[in-house]
Amino acid sequence: MTIWRLELLRLFRTLRWVGLLASYVAFGILGPVLTRYQEEIFRSVGGGVSIQAPPPTPELAMATYIGNASQIGLIVTVFIAAGSLVFDARPEWAAFLRTRARSIGALVVPKAAVTAAASSVSFALGAIAAWIVTVVLIDDVPATAMIAGIVAWTLYLAFAVAMVALAAGLARSAIGAAGITVVVLLLISIVAEVLPAVRPWAPSTLVGAIVEMMEGAPALDYVRAALVTAGLTALAVWGSVRLLARREI
Amino acid sequence: MTEPVVRTEGLRKVYGSIVALDAVDLRVEAGSIYGLVGPNGAGKSTLIGLLAGLRHPSAGSVHLGVERRRMAVMPDTPRFDPWLTAREVVDLARAMVTPQAPASVVGGSLSRAGLGDVADRRVGGFSRGMLQRLGIAATIVSDPDLLVFDEPASALDPLGRYEVLELIGSLAQRSTILFASHILADVQRVCDTVGVLREGRLLYQGPLASLLSDRVQHAYVVRVREPVGPLREALGRQPWVREATELGHGRVRIEVTSVAEAESNVAAVLTSVGAHLVSFEPEAADLESVFLELTSREGGA
């Protein structure tokens, strides 16, 4: 039994994996379905009111999936990461781990990596589901954009989990750490939208990359954001280890 | 003299305006079973937290004679992820500290802690006593050089306490043990060295036997068949008796000025009043009475 296995067991025995798969794969299937049949849906619930929906396109189908993934999926990821990374919430368990680990990094890295990997796999499965349903119901989807977009999202999810790790060094409760992370991710996103000069560098730019690349944006446009995100991820993990090492139990 | 396994110098810990520990010079010799005693709030858990590196001293220093990872700490109320089995908890402890040790040591540790039969049960349903036993199993699995127990038997029934104290006593053959408790009978039973902590200060530190013998009063308890009044009066008239007190149930406590005279003459006094002797024994000092004397004296000073 290692910390890596401990985190895998946490994922499966506490049914966190169900939450991740449900939030990503379910929306991966629903996104294209809702896009394809939105006019019919509006008509059946509209009570005679005529609503003009845009024609269903693969870009719109994927945007619907990404919209849900970046809200509900991301929040589920953040809370699951907080449940694992805020190990100081229970001092006796913290004492067990801290007095036995070779370093705080030996606790933080596996916990963050397993959650980030599980979230990324769930997102990728959701994206693949959206891809298949879109092809079946609407039209072809460019494979390059999908693959590059999934890579971009994987990086963004790693960044989000690293931010949770950093917040775990500031807050002693899972809710506190999750709350800090959600606010920070939101602020980054708002700043990137308000300041066009920041946008190419902001991690939040990676969220929409999959749809923008489907619309023709070159993958190279996201290299800067990817590099910044990777750097910030490493920095957040380092900061988390520093903060947690200084904390008293 | 060899370097102690644990040595602190002027250790001080302050939380805001509260001084939790002050000028603590702890010294735990290799191979000893050191009992750290003190009332609730004396600073025992704070001291253990500092030794374990879980807290940082406000002043002073901690010196360990062993590698920190060869030191194992068990908190007073161990808690584990409830979806883990007992075997997984102990195996995690093994893998984190001594990954080279074979997995077979896990079962042995669980059995020694009395959890062999429930090794594969999830710990979410464990009682507090079982969690303490699991904490002990997770502590001993890595065969540490220094074991630190914070109230290891506080949640156990008498039989469980007996078993755990026996286990701790047996561990002393290979490890140095620091054992914090407010249950003085437990400390007296297994420890050879004692430190008395009160309001963050170490009032006494040294061999338990010295602590007890230094405070032995020259007193005896005589037990006879009723009535005891004539005997108490006869003893009270003896020049070598400082005070004779009836304790009830046929017992008389005599505080003497001379042990030799008491042992020579008590039989004659018993014969003179025709008392039927049941027992005659010196009054032994126990840790509880010494602790109360020590802490009340320091408290009143």
Interface residues (C-beta under 8 A of the other chain):
Chain A: M1 T2 I3 L6 L9 R10 R13 T14 R90 P91 E92 W93 A94 A95 F96 L97 R98 T99 R100 A101 R102 E248 I249
Chain B: G49 A52 G53 L54 R55 H56 R69 M71 A72 V73 P75 T77 P78 R79 F80 D81 W83 L84 E88 D91 L92 A93 R94 A95 M96 V97 A138 S142
